[in-house]
Structure formats: C-alpha cells, structure tokens
Amino acid sequence: METTHSFNYCVQKAIVENWNLDALTDFQGVTLQYHDVARKIEKLHILFENSGIEQGDKIAICGRNSAHWAVAYLATLTYGAVVVPILHEYQPEQIHNIVNHSESRMLFVGDYAAKEVLPSEMPQLEGIIHLPDFSLLCSRSEKLDYAREHLNLMFGSKYPKAFRAEQVAYHEDQPEELALINYTSGTTGFSKGVMLPYRALTGNISFCLDVIGPHMPKGSNMLLMLPMAHMYGMAIEFLFPFMHGCHLFFLNRLPSPAVIAQALGEVKPAFVVAVPLIIEKIIRKHVFPKVQGNVVKLLLQMPVISKKVKERIFNQVYEIFGGKAYQVIVGGAALNQEVEQFLKSIDFPITTGYGTTECAPLISYSDYHDFVPTSCGTPVRGMEVHIDSPDPEHVAGEIITRGQNVMLGYYKNPEATREAIDEEGWYHTGDLATMSADGHIFIRGRLKNMLLGSNGQNVYPEEIEDQLNSMPMVAECLVVQNGEHLVALVYPDKDDAENASEAELKEVMEQNRQQLNEKLPAYSRIQEIRLQAEEFQKTPKKSIKRYLYKIEN
C-alpha cells in the first residue's frame, strides 16, 4: 500500500487487480471471488444511498467472522460511512448500549445476535440487516423497505451490461477522517469508543504489506481465528491479507484446539496470527507430551543426535500449523516463557507484537529473524515509543507512543481522551515496560495491575503468573493482593487432574507454591493458592477479566 494513496483507493486497487482470484471463504463453505465481493459491496452501496444513509453516518456490525461480515465492513468504509464493529460475545444489553451510544443508523447482525437483540431497546436504529443473506429483519424506514425490496432491479438498471472492474469507484477518504469506532473490551470492565481515522488503518496495513507481504505470494491462504471486531484480528488477519490479494478463510465455529488444528491442516495458511492461549494449548496438548519424555530429553543432550532430533520436532510442530507459514505472530498478551523457550530452541519461526485498540493496533513488532525472546519487538514505522522511566533499560515505566497509528480520541468522552493523550500528542498506554538500547520492548505488566509488596517494592503479577502457568496441573491462574499478602487463584487442568482428589490437588498446589517461591524475591512470594471451580471469565482476545477477581479482606 503506497502511503500517498488513501485506504479506500487501496481496497479498490486490491479488488480490481485480483478480480478473478478467490477472496473470502467461510471455512468448509461457499467461496467469494474478488469480483463477487465487489458486486456485493456495490449492492450495499445502492441500499445505503437509497435508504438515505450519508457519509459519516454510523453503521454497526455484530456477528461471528464470516465472508458477509467482511463485505458489510468493506461496504461501509468504501461508502464513506463510519463502521462500528461489535464483538458477538457481548451480552444483548452491551450491544444495545453500543448501538445507542454510537448513534448507529443501521445494524448488521449474525444468527446469534439476531435472536438476542431487541429493536425496542435501540430506538434510533432505522434497520436491522441479517448478515447471512442481507435480508431485512427490522425496518423503521419506508426508504429502506423500498430499497431492499427493489435492490436487484436498481442494480440491474445501474449496470445493464454487467458490473465490471473498471466501474469500481469508492469514497475518497482523508487521513484525519473518522473511519471506525471500536469499543474496547479490556480487562478493566469499562468499554470506551475508540475513534480511529483512516490514517491509522493505512499506517498499520501499509507496514504489514511492506514488511510481511514480501514473504507471502499473492493468492496465499489465510486463516482468520481472531474476532474481526477486535483491532488485532481486523487489521492483521483481515485487512492486510485482503489488500495483498490473499484467500481468506473464516473460522466461524468455536475455536477449540481441535477445530483450530483441523482448520490449520486444511487451509495451510501462509502465516498465522494468534493469541498466546491458542499457541500454548496447541503446544501443551499436541507437542509437549511427545517431547518431554526421558528418552527425548536424553537424545537432546547428545550433540550429534540433538540436531536431528530438533529438526524432527520442528517438522512435527511446523506441520501442526499447516506446514506453509512464514511465521507465527503472537499478540494480545505475552507468550508463556516455557512455551516460547521451547519454540526458540527448535528454531521455530515465532515472534511477538504489541499494540492497543487505540493504535489500530500496532505499536511494535519484529520479524522472527530479529525476535528477542520475552520481548515484543521494536517500534513500527511511523510510531515513536518512549518508556516513562529515569532508566528505561533497567527500571520499568509506562509505555507512551505517538504517530500515525494513534486514535483521534474516545467517542463522546473528552475527559478520557485528555487522560489518554497528553498535550504533546503522546498516547499513554497504561502498560509497563523496559526497553533495550537497540529498541526492543519488554512488557512488565499493566500499570493498573501493579501490586505493592509489603516492603514497598513494585510487584508485577503477570511475571509470577507466567511461571505458575508452567507448573503441574495449572491450566490458568491469577495473582491478586489480600492485604499485605499475595494469593494465587488457580483453575486446574481438568485433563491432568481428572483422577486426582481435592486433597491431592491441594497438595500439588502447595508443592507448586513452595517451588515457585524459591524462584521469587521475598516481597513477591505467594502466601496461598486458592482453587477455582470454573474457568476465569475472559475478554474476546482471551485475557482474564482481572477486575472480577478481587479478594475482600
């Protein structure tokens, strides 16, 4: 994507240049080619225009990833309207609130949301459109009724000799023009509408095209596992590969490790984008049981044999991810160190990026060749990054950043905007990190999550959790404060603990606690491990909703 060109120009260019290539496929379902996408976009433009939708109006989309979700999204932006993507995991009340707060005039919904949302709770909404077939589920506008009923006739009248590539023409967007409002789903419990301009989308996608694009031939396959309503999935899994002329497969089922493994094997993606939880589950369930036995450990200690064993392990792991991926990019949170160290030990092409919704999302990234273990890359092109610390290399401070990818602010929330973006344009992320002399960023934790030890020392719970997550029978954990003491909440691994009694499980956890504390400084040691009966509640990017798990003294 040339930086001198607008976002919509590049959408248009991608469609025209790849007119007869496969574009969008619902996994094990129907495929749309780029010309099919263009045709559907054009029909939605006719629907918008004849319904009275104007440039700058808000259009919301709520549903599982699908080809039609992508079409509705692209149609909204290329028309000049503002898209409001809504995570399909949200409760109906949250969906209603976002539609109302954003003042959306239309709402596209998938099957699940269609059954849950109540038009009566969204009084400003003029129409609800069903994503699977673009049928009209609800209308409060005669113009919309008429336009939908006569849509095919209108399209035929406008293009009597068929719709051709040279007739594709989209809204000419400006860099500072509002493109979308993305409501955050963070771990703090309060959702804010992040206003992202076209320049932020362009900045992210042009960087990916220039840096990752050369390693992906045109027509390559891409598997979309992350929700497209989240900026990480939207920009890196959807928009960038689409602009590059890739064939996108939408995993529109619950992404369990078994389903993901099957999809990776069938699609064979050119690169993989995932959150840590997905990678960790695949490695722990499908790889570790095969490579952590005594025989393999012994062979790995023999210099000559070790190389061949590592090559064999690498090939097995590489095939699990489809066998064609240039690299696997992890984002959204830190990858467990045990898993990361294992993958690096076999020279697996793993890397980690860092970003936020407010930066659409990229702040830092490194190619796997330049990846430094436990880091999350170096600042991406167009972004300045500083660590607010007197000694950034050794003392953690807040990550602040400014540049092309930064949001305009929070919708209808000037106070929150002033708190997040200072007078010099620096966006304050709320994340704590150190930075090496060569620019690699090492996340320590969230500023809001930081705990204070009994002697006044800062404690970063994420660092303790990372170690505990690698211990026996621990599926996931959370470290919280109880007065002057630290307590670990643990949800046990049901497979490993299937035949263990509660007493045995508690004994294992006590052994874990003692072993863990031997590795920790006195001020950050765990006093107690408490078992959780159910999995922790999570955001769509699989981060634990920490605010739900406070211990009352």
Beta strands, then each sheet from edge to edge (+ up, - down):
strand 1: 22-26
strand 2: 31-33
strand 3: 58-62
strand 4: 82-86
strand 5: 104-109
strand 6: 127-130
strand 7: 135-139
strand 8: 178-183
strand 9: 193-197
strand 10: 221-224
strand 11: 247-250
strand 12: 272-274
strand 13: 328-330
strand 14: 350-352
strand 15: 354-355
strand 16: 362-365
strand 17: 378-379
strand 18: 383-388
strand 19: 397-403
strand 20: 409-410
strand 21: 427-435
strand 22: 441-446
strand 23: 451-452
strand 24: 458-459
strand 25: 474-482
strand 26: 485-492
strand 27: 526-531
sheet 1: 2+ 1- 11- 10-
sheet 2: 4+ 3+ 5+ 6+ 7-
sheet 3: 8+ 9- 20+
sheet 4: 12+ 13+ 14+
sheet 5: 15+ 16- 17+
sheet 6: 18+ 19- 21+ 22-
sheet 7: 23+ 24-
sheet 8: 25+ 26- 27-
end
